[in-house]
Amino acid sequence: MTTEMDAAFAATRLAFECDRLPRLETRLDRLRRLAELTGRHEDAIARAISADFGHRSTHETILAETLVVISAIGHARRHLRRWMKPRRASTALHYRPGYGRVMPQPVGVVGIVSPWNYPFQLAMGPAVAALAAGNRVMIKPSELTPRFSALLADIVAKHLGADEMTVVPGDNEIGKAFVRLPFDHLLFTGSTEVGREVAVAAARNLTPVTLELGGKSPAIVDGDARLDLAARRVVTGKLLNAGQTCIAPDYALVQESRVDAFRDAVAAAAREAYPTLASNPDYSSIVSDRHYRRLVDLLGDAREKGARVIEINPAGETLLPADRKLAPALVIGARDDMALMRQEIFGPILPIVSYGDLDEAIAFVNARPRPLSLYYFGEQPARRDRVLAETISGGVTVNDTLWHYVQEDLPFGGAGASGYGVYHGEYGFRTFSHEKAVFVQRRFTALGALRPPYRRRVERLLGFVRQFL
C-alpha cells in the first residue's frame, strides 16, 4: 500500500507541476464537483458513518458535516475571484514610484489527515480551502471509520481526478507513512499526543503544518448568566455526537452559589433533549469499545476519588455496553487528581467545577493548557471583555457553544497545546497559499543614486530618507 501511496503522490506532484497556477474557472469547477459529491451522496455518507459508530444520528451528520461543507464551498465560490487577485501593498514614500504587491500562489500538494469524530467534514472542510487556493489534495481518513473511509475513496474517485484529490484509506502504519511524504503543507486534526508525532515527521521535510488539536474547553457561567439558557446551550454543545466533538464544552465553571441550580437546569435540559437513549435516533453511540471503556473508567475513577456522579437516564433504560450508548453524566466535585480533569473527555460527561469570583475562574483556565474553545455565559459586557482579554484560547462563543466554528469569515484554529495555524474561508485560502512578495521598480528612481561608487550625494540622499523613517 505504501508503494501505491508513493506513486499517487508522485502523480499528484507531476500534475501540479504541469499547472502551477490554475485558472479561476478550473478552481470553481473543482469546488462545484465537490459540492455535487456532497449533495449526491449525503444519505450514503450518513449511513456509512452511522454504521462505523454503531449508531450516529443522521440529523447530526447532515447538520454538522454535509451542510457545513456545502456552506464552505458556497462561500469560497462567491469570494474566490477576490481572494485570487494580487493585493497592492503600501510603499514608503522614499521607495516610490516603485510599488509592492502580494501575489497568492498555490503551494503544491496538500496532505490532510482527518479524524473519526466528524470524518466527512474534517476531511472536506480543509480540502475546500486547499482546492480554492489551487492545490492538489491527498487525504488520509481515520482507520476507526473504515466503512466511511472506503466510501469516501470511492465517491471522490467518481467526481474528481486522481491527480486532483486522492483518498488513502489504511491503518495506523499507512498513516505514519502518509505524514512522512514531502507535502507542501500538511493539516492534521486529532489528539495533541499524535499531533506532536505528526509535527516531528513533517519537520524532516520542512513541511509546514497546521495542527487542529483538542483540549479541555471550558464553559464559564458567570454570576448573572441566565441559567436555563446557559444549561440548554451547554447541553446542546456537550451532547452533540455524544460529546465526541473537539470543541465541545469539556467542563463547566460555575459560581459556587449557583452550582446546584445549574446542575438541575442541565439535567432538565438533557432530559428534554433526549427523553430516551437506547433506541433514540438522535442520540449517538461511542465510536469504539476502547473509547467506551475509557469513558466508563473516567467515571469510575471520579467516583472512587469522592466525586458525585449524576447519571441522566430519563426512561431508566438498561444501556448495553455492546451498543456503546453511554448515558449523559454530571460530575460534581471534580478535582485535579481525577483523570477526567487531566485529559480531554470526548464523551457525554460534564464535570461542574465551582469558583468564588471571576478572578478565580480566569485563574483556573489560565493554569491549564490553552483550550481549543472557550464559552462565556453572562450579561455584563465589561466582565465578558475581561474574560476575552485575560484568557487565551483558539476561539470563543459568547452565550452559546460551538457557533464560532461554522463562521466562514472567522479563522478556526488552536493555541498552544490545542494546535496552531488556522483555516476556514479566506483564512484557509491563505493558509494553503504562498503569498509571494513582489516589488516593481520604475525606470526612473532616486534609489539609483545609492549604488557605488558612493559620493556626497549619497549622504544627502540618506539624510533626506531618514526624515521618513
TAUR-V832200 format. One record per pair of residues at least 6 apart in sequence whose C-alpha atoms are under 6 Angstrom apart, sorted by the first residue. I is the first residue (numbers start at 1). J is the second residue. D is the distance in whole Angstrom. If there is no record, write none. Layout:
BEGIN
i={I	I}
j={J	J}
d={D	D}
END
This chain:
BEGIN
i={12	22	27	33	35	46	46	48	48	49	50	52	53	55	55	56	57	57	57	65	69	86	86	87	87	88	89	89	91	98	98	98	99	99	100	100	101	102	102	102	103	103	104	104	104	105	105	106	106	106	106	107	107	107	108	108	109	109	109	109	109	110	110	110	110	110	111	111	111	111	112	112	112	113	113	113	114	114	114	114	115	115	116	116	129	129	130	133	133	136	136	137	138	138	138	139	139	140	140	141	141	143	149	153	180	182	184	185	185	185	186	187	187	187	188	189	189	190	191	191	192	210	210	211	211	212	213	213	214	214	214	215	215	215	216	216	216	217	217	217	217	217	218	218	218	218	218	219	219	219	219	220	220	220	221	221	221	222	222	224	225	225	228	231	231	232	233	237	237	238	238	239	241	242	242	242	243	243	243	244	244	247	251	251	252	253	253	254	255	255	255	256	256	256	271	275	276	285	285	286	286	298	302	307	307	307	308	308	309	309	310	310	311	312	312	313	328	328	329	330	330	330	331	332	355	370	370	370	371	371	372	372	372	372	373	373	373	373	374	375	375	375	376	376	377	393	394	394	394	397	408	408	409	411	411	411	411	412	412	413	413	414	450}
j={163	134	132	159	70	58	61	147	148	148	56	145	287	284	285	284	281	282	284	121	125	102	103	101	102	101	100	101	99	440	441	442	439	440	438	439	438	435	436	437	435	436	433	434	435	433	434	133	134	135	433	184	433	434	135	184	135	136	137	183	184	137	183	184	185	186	137	138	139	186	139	186	187	139	140	188	122	123	141	189	142	190	142	145	428	429	432	429	433	164	165	165	165	166	167	167	168	168	169	149	169	171	169	167	201	205	207	207	208	209	209	209	210	211	211	212	213	213	213	214	213	420	421	419	420	419	418	419	246	372	418	344	371	418	250	344	371	249	250	371	373	374	249	250	251	252	374	249	252	375	376	252	253	376	253	254	377	377	378	378	377	378	265	265	266	269	400	248	401	248	249	348	284	284	347	348	346	347	348	346	347	373	350	351	352	353	354	354	354	355	356	354	355	356	314	314	315	324	325	292	324	340	338	332	333	334	331	332	330	331	329	330	329	328	329	327	348	349	349	349	350	351	351	352	361	393	415	416	393	418	393	394	414	418	393	394	395	396	396	396	397	398	398	399	399	415	413	414	415	404	424	425	425	422	423	424	427	422	423	421	422	420	458}
d={5	6	6	6	6	6	6	6	5	6	4	5	4	6	5	4	6	5	6	5	6	5	4	5	5	4	5	5	6	5	4	5	6	5	6	4	5	6	6	5	6	5	6	6	4	5	5	6	5	5	5	6	5	6	5	6	6	5	6	6	5	5	6	6	5	6	6	5	6	5	5	6	5	6	5	5	6	5	5	6	5	6	5	6	5	5	6	5	6	5	6	5	6	5	6	5	6	5	6	6	6	5	6	5	5	6	6	6	5	6	5	6	5	6	5	5	6	5	5	6	5	6	5	5	5	5	5	5	5	6	5	5	5	6	5	5	6	5	5	5	5	5	6	6	5	6	5	6	5	4	6	6	5	5	6	5	5	6	5	6	5	4	6	6	5	5	6	5	6	5	6	6	6	5	6	5	5	4	5	5	5	6	5	5	5	5	6	5	5	5	6	5	5	6	6	6	6	5	5	6	5	6	6	6	5	6	6	5	6	5	5	5	4	5	6	6	5	6	5	6	5	6	4	5	6	5	6	6	5	6	6	4	5	5	6	5	5	6	5	6	5	6	5	6	4	6	5	4	5	6	5	5	6	6	6	6	6	5	6	6	4	5	6}
END
